[in-house]
Amino acid sequence: MSFFDRKKKDDNQSNDYSNMSANQPNFNVDSFQDPQNQQQPQMNYDYNQQSQPDQSYQQQQPMDQQYQSYGVDNNGPEVNGNYYEEQPVPEADDTQDWKYTQDSLENTLAQSESLKAQLRHELLADRGYCNHVLRSVSSDQKDERDAATERITKINGLLRKWYDTDEMANEIYLDPNRNYFIFTDQLDPNPEDNVSKLWQQITMTLANNNLMANAISVAYDDQVNQTWTNYQNAGWVDPNSYLLSMYNDLQGRSMNMVATPAEIPFEESYRIQHISDKTDKILDADDNLIMEVSRTSNQQLQVIRHYSGGKLLSRDIFDVNGVISATQFYDHHDPNKVVRENFYRQDGTLVLIKSYTNDDPYIQLFTQGNVLISTFATDEELIIWWLKNQALRQVQATIFLSVDSAYYKKLLSLRDKGFEVIPIVMTQDQNAKVITDLVSGKDQVTAVFAGTDKVNSYLNTNSKIKMDISTLSDVETPVYKQ
């Protein structure tokens, strides 16, 4: 009986199963051939995932036997001449699968953005390190400089690849193997709030990186050690940090040597005229003023002024130990004009002469045996010599200094000797000329600390050269003031 003859069975039987036809596998009736043909029908359904009968075995059986072997239930529907077991109706597809796909896509995009942000940070950090190398190695270290330059070129290429630009400011790299110093012209015992805040911001910035900044002061100040202690007690600087004072160092006070307090020169004909608890005048037999002696509140010798013919000749200045520290000599015709200053070591030997006339070199530096070491035409030259040859000799140092420093421009020359010099800009209008030179690239400054994010943005926007720019850690307005 052919397939079409089977379809002429009882209508009731056909109708009983008509509703199941939508759930049955799809067969191509036109492609089915008569059993006399050699080709077998193509069946696209499975038998509850049972294994298929061997095709070669089927071809060896008569067609009717094949049909009988599959007709396991005479009451079931007939499909292509084969009886079929009823299959469970599959559940309808979830029509909102797109939500899961969308969530997956969004997660992938978020991960991509996170990875790009991480890559950007790592590339800029590496470029910041390379720039640090270029700032901190001397000009004659060609191999190190070439390697850093080549690495920067590669990093810039990757930045352009992933972000379409390499015009991004790096964070300043802080090297744990270096020594950090805050440079100040003079350590002010009563600084303004903005100055004390600068000290705190640098201290906190380095502390956040487990680093510490020491300090450098280059002005003559016999009270500088006490001032530094006050800064430590106020929390403006790390309590374990130290101060390098140029005059303390040149005069040997940092060596903690035993010093003998000075005595007032006195003759039998002299008499003392008591002026106050802190001041005495010494007169000769004719009541001419010879000396005027000033003491501190604890009666320690502080200043002796020498007179001749009623005119001030010189002034001896004594340090906190009561040891003579310096002598100033005055013009005979102008009592307000200093013509020369002598500076002494703790043992009394001459270390430095400053001359304010055209007849002598401005600064002369001597050994302990009074042998001339060198002469300097400016204070800046002396400072540079002291930093390179004495204070920071064989030290890998990074120096932070405000653009307001009187020695800012000159200290930039230390970069050629392997020192890293990083300016600090607290406000964008604090020193217009210096900042103009900085952002224009005239001084070839490649790293700057900004006091605020606003200053950081200003420098980023206006800089004509690539610079590493970091904002100092913010602190609350200081409440301490001596």
Sequence and secondary structure as in RCSB ss.txt:
>XXXX:A:sequence
MSFFDRKKKDDNQSNDYSNMSANQPNFNVDSFQDPQNQQQPQMNYDYNQQSQPDQSYQQQQPMDQQYQSYGVDNN
GPEVNGNYYEEQPVPEADDTQDWKYTQDSLENTLAQSESLKAQLRHELLADRGYCNHVLRSVSSDQKDERDAATE
RITKINGLLRKWYDTDEMANEIYLDPNRNYFIFTDQLDPNPEDNVSKLWQQITMTLANNNLMANAISVAYDDQVN
QTWTNYQNAGWVDPNSYLLSMYNDLQGRSMNMVATPAEIPFEESYRIQHISDKTDKILDADDNLIMEVSRTSNQQ
LQVIRHYSGGKLLSRDIFDVNGVISATQFYDHHDPNKVVRENFYRQDGTLVLIKSYTNDDPYIQLFTQGNVLIST
FATDEELIIWWLKNQALRQVQATIFLSVDSAYYKKLLSLRDKGFEVIPIVMTQDQNAKVITDLVSGKDQVTAVFA
GTDKVNSYLNTNSKIKMDISTLSDVETPVYKQ
>XXXX:A:secstr
  HHHHTTS HHHHHHTGGGGGGS    GGG   TTSSS       STT     HHHHHTS HHHHHHHH   TT
S EETTEE           TTHHHHHHHHHHHHHHHHHHHHHHHHHHHHHHHHHHHHHHHHS TT HHHHHHHHH
HHHHHHHHHHHHHS           TTSEEEEEESS  SS  HHHHHHHHHHHHHHHTTT  EEEEE S  TTHH
HHHHHHHHHTSS TT  EEEHHHHHTTGGGT           TT EEEE SSSEEEEE TT  EEEEEEE TT  
EEEEEEEETTEEEEEEEE TTS EEEEEEE SS TT EEEEEEE TTS EEEEEE SSSS SEEEE TTS EEEE
ESSHHHHHHHHIIIIITTT  EEEEEETT TTHHHHGGGGGGT EEEEEESSTTSSHHHHHHHHHTTT   EEEE
SSHHHHHHHHHH SS  EEEE           
